[in-house]
Amino acid sequence: EILAPIYERLQDTAAVFTHPQLSWPSDIPERKIDYIFASRDIQVLAAEIPEVVASDHRPYTALLEIGR
């Protein structure tokens, strides 16, 4: 609910995942608390939350392509 205004204007890069990706806590993730949003004119090529325990969150990356 708190993110609704953001979802109205931007796309969540996690939409490319085939199943929910969780990032917190890093040892046994049970919640999605990390996001990468992009404007709708940017294409999301890939996104990943690797199984890495280096912090309290797992890293979250997205590969984006800006239209020409």
C-alpha positions as CSV (number, residue, x, y, z in Angstrom):
1,E,0.0,0.0,0.0
2,I,2.8,2.4,0.9
3,L,4.4,1.8,-2.5
4,A,1.2,2.4,-4.5
5,P,2.2,5.9,-5.7
6,I,5.5,4.6,-7.0
7,Y,3.8,1.7,-8.8
8,E,1.5,4.2,-10.5
9,R,4.5,5.9,-12.2
10,L,7.2,3.3,-12.4
11,Q,7.7,-0.4,-13.1
12,D,9.2,-2.8,-10.6
13,T,12.1,-4.6,-12.2
14,A,11.1,-7.8,-10.2
15,A,8.3,-8.3,-12.8
16,V,10.8,-10.3,-14.8
17,F,11.1,-12.9,-12.1
18,T,9.1,-16.1,-12.7
19,H,8.6,-16.5,-8.9
20,P,8.9,-14.0,-6.0
21,Q,12.5,-13.2,-5.1
22,L,13.1,-12.4,-1.5
23,S,16.1,-10.5,-0.1
24,W,15.8,-10.2,3.7
25,P,17.3,-11.6,5.8
26,S,20.2,-12.8,3.7
27,D,20.7,-16.2,5.3
28,I,17.1,-17.3,4.9
29,P,15.1,-14.7,3.0
30,E,11.4,-14.4,3.9
31,R,10.5,-10.9,2.8
32,K,10.8,-8.6,-0.2
33,I,12.1,-5.3,1.1
34,D,14.5,-4.3,-1.7
35,Y,13.3,-2.8,-5.0
36,I,14.6,-1.3,-8.2
37,F,12.1,0.8,-10.0
38,A,12.5,2.2,-13.6
39,S,10.4,4.4,-15.8
40,R,8.1,2.5,-18.1
41,D,10.1,3.6,-21.2
42,I,13.1,1.6,-20.0
43,Q,13.3,-2.1,-20.9
44,V,14.2,-4.5,-18.1
45,L,16.4,-7.1,-19.6
46,A,17.2,-9.1,-16.4
47,A,17.1,-8.9,-12.7
48,E,18.7,-11.0,-10.1
49,I,19.0,-11.6,-6.3
50,P,21.9,-13.9,-5.9
51,E,22.2,-16.3,-3.0
52,V,24.9,-14.3,-1.2
53,V,25.2,-13.8,2.5
54,A,27.4,-10.7,2.9
55,S,25.1,-8.4,4.7
56,D,21.6,-8.4,6.3
57,H,20.2,-8.2,2.7
58,R,21.0,-10.1,-0.4
59,P,22.2,-7.9,-3.3
60,Y,19.7,-7.0,-6.0
61,T,20.7,-6.1,-9.5
62,A,18.9,-5.2,-12.7
63,L,20.1,-4.9,-16.3
64,L,18.2,-2.1,-18.0
65,E,18.2,-0.8,-21.6
66,I,17.3,2.8,-22.4
67,G,15.4,3.2,-25.7
68,R,17.1,5.3,-28.4
